[in-house]
Amino acid sequence: TCKIRGSIRVEIGSLNNVIALDFYGNELSGSIPRTIRRLKNIQYVDFGGNKLQGPIPHELCGQKRLYGLSLAANELMDICP
């Protein structure tokens, strides 16, 4: 909740060693980039409480080490299988 604005850049996929992303309660907009699939060590993602739109990338849901995912209170569509 730092009032971060703007979109999630495609370069997020370059954060190879990141294990947690918590951007809850900011003002992020746009879509979740498909490059998020490159985060092979990611275990926890919270993009809740933003203004994200569009589909939830299946690449995010397919992360093998991901144990926690929150996307609530956005305008996203398509639920991960």
Order of alpha helices (4+ residues) and beta strands (2+ residues): beta-beta-beta-beta-beta-alpha-beta-beta
